[in-house]
Structures are given as structure tokens and as C-alpha cells.
Amino acid sequence: SVGAQGVMQVLPATWAYVEGSLIGHAVQHDADGNVEVGIAYLHHLLGAFGGNERLALGGWYQGERAVKAAGLFKVSKVFVANVLALRERM
């Protein structure tokens, strides 16, 4: 409902941030590009949170600034737990 797109569910503003600030070039708006942008952003979040996967995933869901300012929201904790549980099933 917030406009996330593609396999990685990237928001348009996040896509623009990744292109402009993280990788420095335009990325094709297709499935491969969506994964490239998603991975670049997740890599950034892992660095921003010192490798803490819970906080990085929370930053993906609620926004990096919001996590840094207020910690994980209750709804974000559920998202993070679901993602990590899915990873364990793989």
C-alpha cells in the first residue's frame, strides 16, 4: 500500500537514494535492477547498523532514521522476526 515495487519491495524514494548516493548510476527498472538496488540498500543498512541484522531489517521496514532515533517499532519487530524465521526455514 506504500508503493513498494518488485521482488525486493523497494520504495521509489529508496531506489532514487540507492542510485544517487550509494551506487552512483541509474539502474534498469526491471527484476534484475530491483534485486541490485535491494541488495545495495541492505548492504548499506548492515553497515549503518554495524552488521546487526535485526536493526538493518528494521531499517528496511521502518526507515533507517526512525530506527536510529527510536529503536524498532513494535510492528517492525514482528517484520524482523518473520524475516529471520523464514531465513531459518531455508
Residue pairs with C-beta under 8 A, 6 or more apart in sequence:
2 11
3 11
3 12
4 10
4 11
5 11
5 12
5 15
5 34
6 31
6 34
6 35
6 38
7 31
7 34
7 35
7 38
8 34
8 35
8 37
8 38
8 39
9 38
10 18
10 34
10 37
10 38
10 41
14 37
14 41
15 27
15 37
17 41
18 27
18 37
18 40
18 41
18 44
19 25
19 26
19 27
19 37
22 40
22 41
22 44
23 36
23 37
23 40
27 33
27 36
27 37
41 60
42 56
42 60
45 55
45 56
45 57
45 59
45 60
45 64
46 52
46 53
46 56
48 56
48 59
48 64
48 68
49 55
49 56
49 59
49 67
53 84
54 72
54 80
54 84
55 67
55 72
57 79
57 80
57 83
57 84
58 67
58 72
58 73
58 76
58 77
58 79
58 80
59 66
59 67
61 75
61 76
61 79
61 80
62 72
62 73
62 75
62 76
66 73
67 76
72 80
